[in-house]
Amino acid sequence: MTRLMVTDISPDGVRVVVDWSKFVPGSSVFIPCVNTVKALEHFVEAGGVSRSDIAHRIRIEDGKYGVRVWRLK
């Protein structure tokens, strides 16, 4: 399954919508997924941010596996 919109994230075939206007420096978002590599690829493409502008950690939050991404700049 591909992403429906360029601004969507869909690493495992489930659409995740991020409000990009609220993703400002200092904020973070958790993306529940199994394919964390593809999630980061989609995140960079959809958000229009470079890899050097974000930090990420693979985590389990509320019993869900995924990746948390912080915006640095």
Secondary structure as UniProt FT lines:
FT   TURN            6..7
FT   STRAND          8..9
FT   TURN            11..12
FT   STRAND          16..17
FT   HELIX           20..22
FT   TURN            25..26
FT   STRAND          28..32
FT   HELIX           36..47
FT   HELIX           51..53
FT   STRAND          54..61
FT   TURN            62..63
FT   STRAND          64..71
//
